[in-house]
Amino acid sequence: MGAQLPSARRGRRGGSARAPMADINVTPLVDVMLVLLIIFMVTAPLLVAGIPVNLPESRARALEQDQKPVTLSIDAQGQVFLDEAEVSEMDLPQRFAELRERLDPEAQLFLRADAALDYGRVMRVMGELNRAGLNKVALVTTSLSTGTGGSSSPPSSSGSDEAP
């Protein structure tokens, strides 16, 4: 009988008297989370639109979006950018006509105009949009609660407005 006792103590594995490890090693998890945090901190500022525009402030609430809209930006010097490509004044009608053909009829266009810009300049661009048949235009502003806006702060609110 004495010979069977040591083999019963060894367990089913046949040689190890160790108990299974019940602790989770969280060090690799923490390392991965820190790397992801750094990646998101570096890429988040890059997600803001690339054209520096000092947007006006508004109390309008943000619009719900299903897809990424086309953005039309007018900077303080009056230069027009379609997404991030500069468009000359003479090419606006042609580019807007191409855009209307390529977009869904229900697609919305975001208009970002610098707050210091002349109102007439914005209206000329909106007139070209209307002439091309692009009537779903949302005017992008910053929220009053975010401060003075500027090129470093992202647009947090946009008011919907039909082109004239």
OpenMM code with the backbone's topology and positions (N, CA, C; nanometers):
from openmm import Vec3, app, unit

residues = "MET GLY ALA GLN LEU PRO SER ALA ARG ARG GLY ARG ARG GLY GLY SER ALA ARG ALA PRO MET ALA ASP ILE ASN VAL THR PRO LEU VAL ASP VAL MET LEU VAL LEU LEU ILE ILE PHE MET VAL THR ALA PRO LEU LEU VAL ALA GLY ILE PRO VAL ASN LEU PRO GLU SER ARG ALA ARG ALA LEU GLU GLN ASP GLN LYS PRO VAL THR LEU SER ILE ASP ALA GLN GLY GLN VAL PHE LEU ASP GLU ALA GLU VAL SER GLU MET ASP LEU PRO GLN ARG PHE ALA GLU LEU ARG GLU ARG LEU ASP PRO GLU ALA GLN LEU PHE LEU ARG ALA ASP ALA ALA LEU ASP TYR GLY ARG VAL MET ARG VAL MET GLY GLU LEU ASN ARG ALA GLY LEU ASN LYS VAL ALA LEU VAL THR THR SER LEU SER THR GLY THR GLY GLY SER SER SER PRO PRO SER SER SER GLY SER ASP GLU ALA PRO".split()
positions = [
    Vec3(0.0785, -0.1192, 0.0000),
    Vec3(0.0000, 0.0000, 0.0000),
    Vec3(0.0833, 0.1264, 0.0000),
    Vec3(0.1950, 0.1219, 0.0637),
    Vec3(0.2795, 0.2404, 0.0732),
    Vec3(0.3365, 0.2819, -0.0600),
    Vec3(0.3458, 0.1905, -0.1545),
    Vec3(0.4023, 0.2219, -0.2845),
    Vec3(0.3055, 0.2990, -0.3723),
    Vec3(0.1784, 0.2896, -0.3483),
    Vec3(0.0799, 0.3577, -0.4321),
    Vec3(0.0586, 0.5028, -0.3908),
    Vec3(0.0911, 0.5383, -0.2734),
    Vec3(0.0673, 0.6739, -0.2229),
    Vec3(0.1448, 0.7806, -0.3006),
    Vec3(0.2733, 0.7629, -0.3306),
    Vec3(0.3423, 0.8684, -0.4052),
    Vec3(0.2881, 0.8884, -0.5463),
    Vec3(0.2433, 0.7840, -0.6121),
    Vec3(0.1912, 0.8011, -0.7472),
    Vec3(0.0564, 0.8744, -0.7453),
    Vec3(-0.0217, 0.8604, -0.6437),
    Vec3(-0.1494, 0.9307, -0.6329),
    Vec3(-0.1273, 1.0793, -0.6089),
    Vec3(-0.0154, 1.1113, -0.5456),
    Vec3(0.0142, 1.2521, -0.5190),
    Vec3(0.0616, 1.3255, -0.6451),
    Vec3(0.1138, 1.2529, -0.7386),
    Vec3(0.1680, 1.3167, -0.8584),
    Vec3(0.0581, 1.3714, -0.9502),
    Vec3(-0.0594, 1.3218, -0.9432),
    Vec3(-0.1693, 1.3713, -1.0258),
    Vec3(-0.1776, 1.2987, -1.1571),
    Vec3(-0.2607, 1.3454, -1.2448),
    Vec3(-0.2867, 1.2775, -1.3707),
    Vec3(-0.1780, 1.3037, -1.4738),
    Vec3(-0.1024, 1.4058, -1.4621),
    Vec3(-0.0003, 1.4379, -1.5613),
    Vec3(0.1197, 1.3463, -1.5491),
    Vec3(0.1346, 1.2839, -1.4433),
    Vec3(0.2374, 1.1835, -1.4310),
    Vec3(0.3696, 1.2304, -1.3769),
    Vec3(0.3993, 1.3523, -1.3578),
    Vec3(0.5295, 1.3895, -1.3055),
    Vec3(0.5296, 1.5219, -1.2341),
    Vec3(0.4288, 1.5993, -1.2497),
    Vec3(0.4295, 1.7330, -1.1933),
    Vec3(0.3324, 1.7429, -1.0767),
    Vec3(0.3794, 1.8000, -0.9685),
    Vec3(0.2931, 1.8234, -0.8538),
    Vec3(0.2464, 1.9681, -0.8524),
    Vec3(0.2668, 2.0433, -0.9647),
    Vec3(0.2276, 2.1845, -0.9723),
    Vec3(0.0766, 2.1990, -0.9892),
    Vec3(0.0218, 2.3023, -0.9317),
    Vec3(-0.1194, 2.3353, -0.9503),
    Vec3(-0.1305, 2.4225, -1.0752),
    Vec3(-0.2420, 2.4219, -1.1471),
    Vec3(-0.2571, 2.5072, -1.2645),
    Vec3(-0.2538, 2.6556, -1.2250),
    Vec3(-0.1973, 2.7400, -1.3149),
    Vec3(-0.1853, 2.8833, -1.2884),
    Vec3(-0.3226, 2.9490, -1.3083),
    Vec3(-0.3718, 3.0193, -1.2127),
    Vec3(-0.5048, 3.0796, -1.2182),
    Vec3(-0.4988, 3.2300, -1.2413),
    Vec3(-0.3818, 3.2918, -1.2451),
    Vec3(-0.3688, 3.4363, -1.2648),
    Vec3(-0.3525, 3.4673, -1.4132),
    Vec3(-0.4069, 3.5823, -1.4560),
    Vec3(-0.3926, 3.6277, -1.5941),
    Vec3(-0.2781, 3.7272, -1.5979),
    Vec3(-0.1894, 3.7104, -1.6934),
    Vec3(-0.0780, 3.8033, -1.7110),
    Vec3(-0.1279, 3.9221, -1.7940),
    Vec3(-0.1431, 4.0390, -1.7322),
    Vec3(-0.1988, 4.1558, -1.7990),
    Vec3(-0.0922, 4.2457, -1.8610),
    Vec3(0.0331, 4.2147, -1.8438),
    Vec3(0.1393, 4.2997, -1.8980),
    Vec3(0.1308, 4.3122, -2.0503),
    Vec3(0.1138, 4.2036, -2.1261),
    Vec3(0.1006, 4.2212, -2.2719),
    Vec3(-0.0232, 4.3021, -2.3103),
    Vec3(-0.1312, 4.2864, -2.2366),
    Vec3(-0.2525, 4.3630, -2.2641),
    Vec3(-0.2285, 4.5124, -2.2432),
    Vec3(-0.1610, 4.5477, -2.1357),
    Vec3(-0.1309, 4.6880, -2.1071),
    Vec3(-0.0388, 4.7448, -2.2151),
    Vec3(0.0592, 4.6673, -2.2597),
    Vec3(0.1497, 4.7132, -2.3652),
    Vec3(0.0739, 4.7422, -2.4945),
    Vec3(-0.0144, 4.6534, -2.5325),
    Vec3(-0.0919, 4.6727, -2.6551),
    Vec3(-0.1826, 4.7944, -2.6420),
    Vec3(-0.2458, 4.8113, -2.5277),
    Vec3(-0.3349, 4.9261, -2.5084),
    Vec3(-0.2584, 5.0582, -2.5134),
    Vec3(-0.1383, 5.0632, -2.4579),
    Vec3(-0.0586, 5.1856, -2.4632),
    Vec3(-0.0166, 5.2178, -2.6062),
    Vec3(0.0190, 5.1171, -2.6825),
    Vec3(0.0555, 5.1402, -2.8225),
    Vec3(-0.0652, 5.1920, -2.9003),
    Vec3(-0.1825, 5.1337, -2.8799),
    Vec3(-0.3032, 5.1808, -2.9471),
    Vec3(-0.3381, 5.3240, -2.9063),
    Vec3(-0.3210, 5.3558, -2.7803),
    Vec3(-0.3471, 5.4917, -2.7330),
    Vec3(-0.2568, 5.5916, -2.8037),
    Vec3(-0.1308, 5.5599, -2.8169),
    Vec3(-0.0361, 5.6492, -2.8843),
    Vec3(-0.0739, 5.6648, -3.0310),
    Vec3(-0.1109, 5.5551, -3.0953),
    Vec3(-0.1502, 5.5621, -3.2368),
    Vec3(-0.2716, 5.6529, -3.2539),
    Vec3(-0.3728, 5.6376, -3.1682),
    Vec3(-0.4918, 5.7215, -3.1796),
    Vec3(-0.4621, 5.8675, -3.1477),
    Vec3(-0.3726, 5.8933, -3.0544),
    Vec3(-0.3378, 6.0312, -3.0207),
    Vec3(-0.2645, 6.0989, -3.1363),
    Vec3(-0.1855, 6.0243, -3.2105),
    Vec3(-0.1121, 6.0818, -3.3228),
    Vec3(-0.2024, 6.1008, -3.4435),
    Vec3(-0.2927, 6.0064, -3.4694),
    Vec3(-0.3749, 6.0148, -3.5904),
    Vec3(-0.4993, 6.1021, -3.5752),
    Vec3(-0.5474, 6.1256, -3.4557),
    Vec3(-0.6699, 6.2045, -3.4371),
    Vec3(-0.6599, 6.3453, -3.4958),
    Vec3(-0.5517, 6.4196, -3.4756),
    Vec3(-0.5455, 6.5529, -3.5371),
    Vec3(-0.5423, 6.5495, -3.6893),
    Vec3(-0.5003, 6.4386, -3.7476),
    Vec3(-0.4935, 6.4293, -3.8928),
    Vec3(-0.6301, 6.4079, -3.9557),
    Vec3(-0.7305, 6.3691, -3.8762),
    Vec3(-0.8629, 6.3437, -3.9288),
    Vec3(-0.9420, 6.4711, -3.9534),
    Vec3(-0.8949, 6.5831, -3.9005),
    Vec3(-0.9607, 6.7118, -3.9199),
    Vec3(-0.9312, 6.7581, -4.0625),
    Vec3(-1.0256, 6.8297, -4.1227),
    Vec3(-1.0078, 6.8765, -4.2602),
    Vec3(-0.8767, 6.9523, -4.2756),
    Vec3(-0.8125, 6.9353, -4.3897),
    Vec3(-0.6786, 6.9874, -4.4115),
    Vec3(-0.6702, 7.1339, -4.4466),
    Vec3(-0.7781, 7.1993, -4.4850),
    Vec3(-0.7753, 7.3397, -4.5238),
    Vec3(-0.8028, 7.4238, -4.3996),
    Vec3(-0.7070, 7.5097, -4.3603),
    Vec3(-0.7295, 7.5906, -4.2397),
    Vec3(-0.8332, 7.7003, -4.2653),
    Vec3(-0.9463, 7.6888, -4.1971),
    Vec3(-1.0556, 7.7855, -4.2104),
    Vec3(-1.1027, 7.8220, -4.0703),
    Vec3(-1.1120, 7.9515, -4.0438),
    Vec3(-1.1639, 8.0001, -3.9169),
    Vec3(-1.3153, 8.0060, -3.9292),
    Vec3(-1.3843, 7.9035, -3.8806),
    Vec3(-1.5291, 7.8920, -3.8984),
    Vec3(-1.6047, 7.9849, -3.8042),
    Vec3(-1.7194, 8.0365, -3.8504),
    Vec3(-1.8020, 8.1177, -3.7601),
    Vec3(-1.8684, 8.0290, -3.6556),
    Vec3(-1.9185, 8.0916, -3.5503),
    Vec3(-1.9832, 8.0178, -3.4423),
    Vec3(-2.1340, 8.0173, -3.4613),
    Vec3(-2.1984, 7.9117, -3.4110),
    Vec3(-2.3430, 7.8994, -3.4233),
    Vec3(-2.3953, 7.8144, -3.3093),
    Vec3(-2.5245, 7.8267, -3.2803),
    Vec3(-2.5882, 7.7430, -3.1792),
    Vec3(-2.6587, 7.6231, -3.2419),
    Vec3(-2.6431, 7.6046, -3.3716),
    Vec3(-2.7085, 7.4932, -3.4410),
    Vec3(-2.6503, 7.3608, -3.3928),
    Vec3(-2.7351, 7.2572, -3.3892),
    Vec3(-2.6876, 7.1261, -3.3467),
    Vec3(-2.6276, 7.0529, -3.4660),
    Vec3(-2.5484, 6.9518, -3.4382),
    Vec3(-2.4817, 6.8757, -3.5434),
    Vec3(-2.5819, 6.7920, -3.6211),
    Vec3(-2.5527, 6.7722, -3.7496),
    Vec3(-2.6380, 6.6918, -3.8356),
    Vec3(-2.5963, 6.5459, -3.8306),
    Vec3(-2.6923, 6.4571, -3.8486),
    Vec3(-2.6634, 6.3136, -3.8559),
    Vec3(-2.6114, 6.2818, -3.9956),
    Vec3(-2.5056, 6.2011, -4.0049),
    Vec3(-2.4464, 6.1661, -4.1338),
    Vec3(-2.4313, 6.0165, -4.1472),
    Vec3(-2.4697, 5.9618, -4.2637),
    Vec3(-2.4521, 5.8201, -4.2913),
    Vec3(-2.3233, 5.7943, -4.3686),
    Vec3(-2.2820, 5.8896, -4.4499),
    Vec3(-2.1635, 5.8721, -4.5320),
    Vec3(-2.0786, 5.9976, -4.5261),
    Vec3(-1.9540, 5.9866, -4.5737),
    Vec3(-1.8633, 6.1012, -4.5704),
    Vec3(-1.9072, 6.2015, -4.6776),
    Vec3(-1.9421, 6.3244, -4.6378),
    Vec3(-1.9887, 6.4218, -4.7365),
    Vec3(-1.8721, 6.4853, -4.8120),
    Vec3(-1.9042, 6.5444, -4.9263),
    Vec3(-1.8075, 6.6231, -5.0009),
    Vec3(-1.7960, 6.7577, -4.9306),
    Vec3(-1.6739, 6.8050, -4.9130),
    Vec3(-1.6509, 6.9307, -4.8424),
    Vec3(-1.5986, 7.0357, -4.9389),
    Vec3(-1.6619, 7.1517, -4.9386),
    Vec3(-1.6193, 7.2664, -5.0171),
    Vec3(-1.5719, 7.3712, -4.9168),
    Vec3(-1.4455, 7.4121, -4.9270),
    Vec3(-1.3877, 7.5068, -4.8313),
    Vec3(-1.3470, 7.6346, -4.9029),
    Vec3(-1.3700, 7.7466, -4.8358),
    Vec3(-1.3239, 7.8765, -4.8860),
    Vec3(-1.2392, 7.9370, -4.7754),
    Vec3(-1.1106, 7.9576, -4.8016),
    Vec3(-1.0220, 8.0095, -4.6977),
    Vec3(-1.0301, 8.1620, -4.6901),
    Vec3(-0.9522, 8.2221, -4.6022),
    Vec3(-0.9587, 8.3660, -4.5772),
    Vec3(-0.9199, 8.4487, -4.6995),
    Vec3(-0.8390, 8.3925, -4.7898),
    Vec3(-0.7990, 8.4643, -4.9111),
    Vec3(-0.9012, 8.4484, -5.0244),
    Vec3(-1.0053, 8.3675, -5.0034),
    Vec3(-1.1079, 8.3476, -5.1040),
    Vec3(-1.0804, 8.2316, -5.1980),
    Vec3(-0.9768, 8.1531, -5.1706),
    Vec3(-0.9468, 8.0377, -5.2549),
    Vec3(-1.0457, 7.9258, -5.2231),
    Vec3(-1.0948, 7.8584, -5.3268),
    Vec3(-1.1953, 7.7530, -5.3123),
    Vec3(-1.1261, 7.6176, -5.3240),
    Vec3(-1.1624, 7.5268, -5.2324),
    Vec3(-1.1074, 7.3920, -5.2311),
    Vec3(-1.2229, 7.2928, -5.2318),
    Vec3(-1.2186, 7.1978, -5.3238),
    Vec3(-1.3154, 7.0889, -5.3285),
    Vec3(-1.2477, 6.9694, -5.2650),
    Vec3(-1.2981, 6.9266, -5.1484),
    Vec3(-1.2284, 6.8367, -5.0573),
    Vec3(-1.0953, 6.9032, -5.0240),
    Vec3(-0.9819, 6.8584, -5.0758),
    Vec3(-0.8559, 6.9267, -5.0458),
    Vec3(-0.7854, 6.9769, -5.1708),
    Vec3(-0.8523, 6.9676, -5.2862),
    Vec3(-0.7931, 7.0131, -5.4119),
    Vec3(-0.8415, 7.1546, -5.4425),
    Vec3(-0.7467, 7.2431, -5.4743),
    Vec3(-0.7828, 7.3817, -5.5049),
    Vec3(-0.8511, 7.3886, -5.6415),
    Vec3(-0.9564, 7.4707, -5.6489),
    Vec3(-1.0319, 7.4892, -5.7720),
    Vec3(-1.0300, 7.6380, -5.8041),
    Vec3(-0.9953, 7.6725, -5.9283),
    Vec3(-0.9924, 7.8139, -5.9670),
    Vec3(-1.1357, 7.8633, -5.9897),
    Vec3(-1.1516, 7.9937, -5.9899),
    Vec3(-1.2829, 8.0570, -6.0090),
    Vec3(-1.3441, 8.0186, -6.1431),
    Vec3(-1.2617, 8.0078, -6.2453),
    Vec3(-1.3099, 7.9759, -6.3794),
    Vec3(-1.3544, 7.8301, -6.3918),
    Vec3(-1.2950, 7.7399, -6.3126),
    Vec3(-1.3269, 7.5970, -6.3210),
    Vec3(-1.4451, 7.5561, -6.2335),
    Vec3(-1.4975, 7.6466, -6.1524),
    Vec3(-1.6058, 7.6110, -6.0606),
    Vec3(-1.7283, 7.5527, -6.1312),
    Vec3(-1.7839, 7.6153, -6.2356),
    Vec3(-1.9039, 7.5571, -6.2981),
    Vec3(-1.8805, 7.4150, -6.3512),
    Vec3(-1.7666, 7.3942, -6.4155),
    Vec3(-1.7372, 7.2618, -6.4712),
    Vec3(-1.7191, 7.1579, -6.3602),
    Vec3(-1.6453, 7.1925, -6.2552),
    Vec3(-1.6218, 7.0975, -6.1452),
    Vec3(-1.7511, 7.0667, -6.0704),
    Vec3(-1.8370, 7.1671, -6.0522),
    Vec3(-1.9647, 7.1439, -5.9849),
    Vec3(-2.0561, 7.0558, -6.0696),
    Vec3(-2.0541, 7.0734, -6.2033),
    Vec3(-2.1350, 6.9890, -6.2915),
    Vec3(-2.0859, 6.8434, -6.2849),
    Vec3(-1.9540, 6.8244, -6.2839),
    Vec3(-1.8982, 6.6888, -6.2713),
    Vec3(-1.9371, 6.6278, -6.1370),
    Vec3(-1.9329, 6.7083, -6.0326),
    Vec3(-1.9672, 6.6614, -5.8987),
    Vec3(-2.1145, 6.6197, -5.8918),
    Vec3(-2.2028, 6.6969, -5.9542),
    Vec3(-2.3456, 6.6641, -5.9539),
    Vec3(-2.3712, 6.5314, -6.0246),
    Vec3(-2.3004, 6.5044, -6.1329),
    Vec3(-2.3176, 6.3785, -6.2058),
    Vec3(-2.2684, 6.2593, -6.1249),
    Vec3(-2.1653, 6.2799, -6.0475),
    Vec3(-2.1033, 6.1701, -5.9736),
    Vec3(-2.1724, 6.1444, -5.8395),
    Vec3(-2.2389, 6.2431, -5.7813),
    Vec3(-2.3007, 6.2287, -5.6500),
    Vec3(-2.4430, 6.1752, -5.6576),
    Vec3(-2.4840, 6.1146, -5.5484),
    Vec3(-2.6226, 6.0724, -5.5290),
    Vec3(-2.7084, 6.1989, -5.5174),
    Vec3(-2.8301, 6.2001, -5.5752),
    Vec3(-2.9139, 6.3214, -5.5675),
    Vec3(-2.9441, 6.3658, -5.4240),
    Vec3(-2.9443, 6.2715, -5.3290),
    Vec3(-2.9714, 6.3063, -5.1895),
    Vec3(-2.8440, 6.3385, -5.1108),
    Vec3(-2.7288, 6.3335, -5.1757),
    Vec3(-2.6017, 6.3597, -5.1059),
    Vec3(-2.5944, 6.5061, -5.0650),
    Vec3(-2.5304, 6.5269, -4.9523),
    Vec3(-2.5189, 6.6616, -4.8983),
    Vec3(-2.3759, 6.7109, -4.9137),
    Vec3(-2.3608, 6.8373, -4.9421),
    Vec3(-2.2305, 6.9009, -4.9578),
    Vec3(-2.2079, 6.9928, -4.8391),
    Vec3(-2.0903, 6.9855, -4.7768),
    Vec3(-2.0581, 7.0733, -4.6644),
    Vec3(-1.9814, 7.1939, -4.7163),
    Vec3(-2.0270, 7.3124, -4.6808),
    Vec3(-1.9599, 7.4372, -4.7187),
    Vec3(-1.8946, 7.4958, -4.5947),
    Vec3(-1.7615, 7.5032, -4.5983),
    Vec3(-1.6835, 7.5618, -4.4885),
    Vec3(-1.6259, 7.6931, -4.5401),
    Vec3(-1.6656, 7.8038, -4.4822),
    Vec3(-1.6160, 7.9341, -4.5248),
    Vec3(-1.5567, 8.0060, -4.4047),
    Vec3(-1.4449, 8.0729, -4.4264),
    Vec3(-1.3767, 8.1468, -4.3207),
    Vec3(-1.4659, 8.2606, -4.2714),
    Vec3(-1.4638, 8.2842, -4.1403),
    Vec3(-1.5492, 8.3867, -4.0796),
    Vec3(-1.5125, 8.5272, -4.1271),
    Vec3(-1.3859, 8.5500, -4.1625),
    Vec3(-1.3424, 8.6823, -4.2054),
    Vec3(-1.3710, 8.7070, -4.3527),
    Vec3(-1.4243, 8.6098, -4.4216),
    Vec3(-1.4489, 8.6191, -4.5650),
    Vec3(-1.5674, 8.7091, -4.5945),
    Vec3(-1.5621, 8.7769, -4.7089),
    Vec3(-1.6703, 8.8626, -4.7550),
    Vec3(-1.7937, 8.7776, -4.7850),
    Vec3(-1.9084, 8.8218, -4.7389),
    Vec3(-2.0339, 8.7481, -4.7578),
    Vec3(-2.0655, 8.7297, -4.9059),
    Vec3(-2.0321, 8.8279, -4.9865),
    Vec3(-2.0569, 8.8200, -5.1307),
    Vec3(-1.9793, 8.7070, -5.1956),
    Vec3(-1.8590, 8.6820, -5.1477),
    Vec3(-1.7777, 8.5729, -5.2029),
    Vec3(-1.8436, 8.4378, -5.1757),
    Vec3(-1.8954, 8.4198, -5.0556),
    Vec3(-1.9636, 8.2952, -5.0203),
    Vec3(-2.0897, 8.2804, -5.1058),
    Vec3(-2.1629, 8.3880, -5.1257),
    Vec3(-2.2855, 8.3810, -5.2036),
    Vec3(-2.2582, 8.3526, -5.3513),
    Vec3(-2.1457, 8.4011, -5.4058),
    Vec3(-2.1114, 8.3691, -5.5446),
    Vec3(-2.0858, 8.2194, -5.5606),
    Vec3(-2.0159, 8.1606, -5.4630),
    Vec3(-1.9901, 8.0165, -5.4684),
    Vec3(-2.1208, 7.9390, -5.4514),
    Vec3(-2.2072, 7.9832, -5.3598),
    Vec3(-2.3355, 7.9158, -5.3415),
    Vec3(-2.4239, 7.9306, -5.4660),
    Vec3(-2.4134, 8.0432, -5.5358),
    Vec3(-2.4875, 8.0615, -5.6603),
    Vec3(-2.4411, 7.9633, -5.7672),
    Vec3(-2.3099, 7.9393, -5.7748),
    Vec3(-2.2574, 7.8411, -5.8705),
    Vec3(-2.3035, 7.7000, -5.8332),
    Vec3(-2.3103, 7.6717, -5.7029),
    Vec3(-2.3602, 7.5413, -5.6587),
    Vec3(-2.5050, 7.5229, -5.7018),
    Vec3(-2.5863, 7.6263, -5.6824),
    Vec3(-2.7275, 7.6198, -5.7187),
    Vec3(-2.7435, 7.6050, -5.8697),
    Vec3(-2.6652, 7.6777, -5.9451),
    Vec3(-2.6714, 7.6711, -6.0913),
    Vec3(-2.6358, 7.5316, -6.1418),
    Vec3(-2.5454, 7.4619, -6.0706),
    Vec3(-2.5056, 7.3269, -6.1095),
    Vec3(-2.6057, 7.2224, -6.0619),
    Vec3(-2.7036, 7.2634, -5.9813),
    Vec3(-2.8043, 7.1693, -5.9328),
    Vec3(-2.7687, 7.1044, -5.8005),
    Vec3(-2.6685, 7.1563, -5.7328),
    Vec3(-2.6292, 7.1044, -5.6014),
    Vec3(-2.6974, 7.1901, -5.4947),
    Vec3(-2.8170, 7.1487, -5.4533),
    Vec3(-2.8975, 7.2309, -5.3630),
    Vec3(-2.8949, 7.1848, -5.2185),
    Vec3(-2.8392, 7.0686, -5.1891),
    Vec3(-2.8317, 7.0207, -5.0509),
    Vec3(-2.6968, 7.0626, -4.9937),
    Vec3(-2.6937, 7.1821, -4.9380),
    Vec3(-2.5704, 7.2405, -4.8860),
    Vec3(-2.5861, 7.2647, -4.7367),
    Vec3(-2.4891, 7.2176, -4.6598),
    Vec3(-2.4874, 7.2437, -4.5156),
    Vec3(-2.3732, 7.3396, -4.4860),
    Vec3(-2.4036, 7.4464, -4.4159),
    Vec3(-2.3017, 7.5430, -4.3769),
    Vec3(-2.2384, 7.4961, -4.2463),
    Vec3(-2.1072, 7.4772, -4.2474),
    Vec3(-2.0363, 7.4239, -4.1313),
    Vec3(-1.9922, 7.5385, -4.0424),
    Vec3(-2.0192, 7.5255, -3.9123),
    Vec3(-1.9782, 7.6245, -3.8130),
    Vec3(-1.9154, 7.5533, -3.6948),
    Vec3(-1.8601, 7.6289, -3.6028),
    Vec3(-1.8152, 7.5722, -3.4760),
    Vec3(-1.9174, 7.6063, -3.3705),
    Vec3(-1.9231, 7.5252, -3.2673),
    Vec3(-2.0173, 7.5470, -3.1595),
    Vec3(-1.9714, 7.6636, -3.0734),
    Vec3(-2.0650, 7.7378, -3.0178),
    Vec3(-2.0298, 7.8488, -2.9301),
    Vec3(-1.9554, 7.8031, -2.8063),
    Vec3(-1.9786, 7.6799, -2.7623),
    Vec3(-1.9144, 7.6312, -2.6409),
    Vec3(-1.7700, 7.5911, -2.6615),
    Vec3(-1.7210, 7.5797, -2.7897),
    Vec3(-1.5831, 7.5375, -2.8134),
    Vec3(-1.4859, 7.6535, -2.8140),
    Vec3(-1.5333, 7.7732, -2.8010),
    Vec3(-1.4410, 7.8859, -2.7987),
    Vec3(-1.4450, 7.9603, -2.9305),
    Vec3(-1.3270, 8.0098, -2.9733),
    Vec3(-1.3212, 8.0943, -3.0912),
    Vec3(-1.3005, 8.0184, -3.2195),
    Vec3(-1.2894, 7.8884, -3.2165),
    Vec3(-1.2716, 7.8128, -3.3405),
    Vec3(-1.1288, 7.8214, -3.3863),
    Vec3(-1.1080, 7.8383, -3.5147),
    Vec3(-0.9743, 7.8482, -3.5689),
    Vec3(-0.9360, 7.7210, -3.6402),
    Vec3(-0.8164, 7.7227, -3.6969),
    Vec3(-0.7750, 7.6092, -3.7782),
    Vec3(-0.7404, 7.4874, -3.6942),
    Vec3(-0.7152, 7.5042, -3.5652),
    Vec3(-0.6773, 7.3895, -3.4836),
    Vec3(-0.7970, 7.3182, -3.4224),
    Vec3(-0.9138, 7.3820, -3.4205),
    Vec3(-1.0286, 7.3156, -3.3606),
    Vec3(-1.1195, 7.2605, -3.4696),
    Vec3(-1.1674, 7.1373, -3.4555),
    Vec3(-1.2527, 7.0782, -3.5572),
    Vec3(-1.3929, 7.1361, -3.5526),
    Vec3(-1.4623, 7.1360, -3.6659),
    Vec3(-1.6007, 7.1845, -3.6651),
    Vec3(-1.6869, 7.0889, -3.5851),
    Vec3(-1.7542, 7.1394, -3.4842),
    Vec3(-1.8323, 7.0515, -3.3994),
    Vec3(-1.9817, 7.0634, -3.4234),
    Vec3(-2.0225, 7.1595, -3.5027),
    Vec3(-2.1642, 7.1776, -3.5267),
    Vec3(-2.1829, 7.2282, -3.6667),
    Vec3(-2.2918, 7.1889, -3.7296),
    Vec3(-2.3194, 7.2402, -3.8630),
    Vec3(-2.4672, 7.2681, -3.8749),
    Vec3(-2.4975, 7.3760, -3.9400),
    Vec3(-2.6366, 7.4105, -3.9622),
    Vec3(-2.6747, 7.3807, -4.1051),
    Vec3(-2.7902, 7.3226, -4.1256),
    Vec3(-2.8343, 7.2867, -4.2594),
    Vec3(-2.9028, 7.4053, -4.3242),
    Vec3(-2.8738, 7.4273, -4.4501),
    Vec3(-2.9325, 7.5388, -4.5218),
    Vec3(-2.9371, 7.5026, -4.6678),
    Vec3(-3.0484, 7.5295, -4.7323),
    Vec3(-3.0587, 7.5064, -4.8752),
    Vec3(-2.9927, 7.6222, -4.9472),
    Vec3(-2.9263, 7.5937, -5.0583),
    Vec3(-2.8645, 7.6988, -5.1384),
    Vec3(-2.9746, 7.7828, -5.2011),
    Vec3(-2.9476, 7.9122, -5.2276),
    Vec3(-3.0517, 8.0008, -5.2818),
    Vec3(-3.0953, 7.9598, -5.4190),
] * unit.nanometer
topology = app.Topology()
chain = topology.addChain("A")
for resn in residues:
    res = topology.addResidue(resn, chain)
    for name in ("N", "CA", "C"):
        topology.addAtom(name, app.Element.getBySymbol(name[0]), res)
